[in-house]
Amino acid sequence: MRSFIPPPRLRSPSGRATKWMAAAESLRAAIDSGRLAAGEWLPSTRALGEAFGVHRHTAQLAVDALVAEGLLEVTPRKGARVAAQVQSPVAPAASRGQRRFPGFRLRPDPASARLPELGPGIIALHAALPDASLLPLPELRAAYGDALRRKGAAHLCAVDAWGDHKLRTELRRYLRRARSLVAEDLVLTHGSQEAIALVAQVLVAPGDVVAMEDPSYLPVRELFESMGAEIAPIPLDAQGLQVDRLAALLRKRTVRCVYVTPNHQYPTTVSMSVPRRAALLEMTRCHGVPIVEDDYDHEYHYEGVPQAPLASWPGASHVLYIATLSKLVAPAVRLGLLVGDRAVLEAVVHRRRLTSRANDGITQAALASWMREGGFERHLRRARRVYAERREAALETLATAARKVPFVFDAPAGGLAIWTQWPEHDVMALARCAYAHGVLVLPEAALTRRADAHGMRLAFGHLPPHAFARGVGRLVEAAKMKNARPPR
């Protein structure tokens, strides 16, 4: 019997037996509350009788009563169902929860500019995602099959908060070879966002100051704010984080940690210069301030070679290094990694055991097999070539568009997006107008509290050139509208 039908009250307040009336009332309450939806079939009268603890004929009387009321309708040889025209007077979920138990007092979300949802027909230029269609699916299917053949059900039973041992071994080899980072050990997480969240839980307390690049990645800023931290924004320039501004902050305030994206800074794509990196490491080490380094798309570099992570530098023991495979494989492959001080890793693993406990063992085993056979790096080489071609096509598209509306941009050395500046536009208003034209973009005003935000991040990686060009065309049409320009 379906559990959404409440059990009947078999006696009236006066004590008189009213079995069929109680069963009818239970069915009526299930319909009124929405537990039985319009058009939904009821169980057989025999099943209803067993659930209500009454004879099937008594259950039939209850059904007949609701048919007479128009709440149920009967189809020969099929049974009874809720009438299609019944409208359930159910309040929205939030108000139902508040009415039932006002003690649920939720903490408000941090105030921030929200982007609209990605709907049908909308071209997404806001998120720098990899193109999953570039994946060698036969290789991945073989890797999953290999993982199941080698250990079978063992991967379905094993739960390790550190992550699959073989994948951790493969990733340590890869980091040493591809990123010059020697990791004694690492923790695997559900994407880089969980890694950052876990680090924040073990480092940050309400009232702590967290220094971040400005503009920066909105979900991370909101994460720290949700924990009660005070965000200290540090401005950027063409060489990345302005370390002199951070130094001034460190002289005045106690800073709990510094969050940075030194390679392909989010969202501007600027890479932090070598002198700035050296100064950042030295001043944070002297002040005893940990660095949270988010190296989210290291491999997507097109001019020369990307700089080695901060965590690979001498004297960088206070750097907590975070990376993700979601950008390198596919967004749905939720796999991040954390490298750093052993005490921090152990604290993070303890936190994981209290929440998600572990990752998807099958996926981790399959990725370990894929990496061991060389497929992962072959895919990265192919994907990098495709993204380099798409970057060139995107730059040509933007150069053409810049002749129609006023904006400027620079060619990024790496990443899957291009940072543009629209000095004659209110970028938040332009983003809203662009959405009405069928394209979703990421304005700088959503990522900073500065009033002079004129930047916009346009992603090209996941789109073929013709789709990116179509999206930019819609953006240009929006930019020509008067409501996308600031008042003069």
Secondary structure, 3 states (H helix, E strand, C coil): CCCCCCCCCCECCCCCECHHHHHHHHHHHHHHHCCCCCCCECCCHHHHHHHHCCCHHHHHHHHHHHHHHCCEEEECCCEEEECCCCCCCCCCHHHHHHHHCCCCCCCCCCCCCCCCCCCCCCEECCCCCCCHHHCCHHHHHHHHHHHHHHHCCHHHHCCCCCCCHHHHHHHHHHHHHHHCCCCCCCEEECHHHHHHHHHHHHHCCCCCEEEEEECCCHHHHHHHHHCCCEEEEEEEECCEECHHHHHHHHHHCCEEEEEECCCCCCCCCCCCCHHHHHHHHHHHHHHCCCEEEECCCCCCECCCCCCCCHHHCCCCCCEEEEEECCCCCCCCCCCEEEECCHHHHHHHHHHHHHCCCCCCHHHHHHHHHHHHCCHHHHHHHHHHHHHHHHHHHHHHHHHHHCCCCCCEECCCCECCEEEEECCCCCHHHHHHHHHHCCEECEEHHHCCCCCCCCEEEEECCCCCHHHHHHHHHHHHHHHCCHHHCCCC
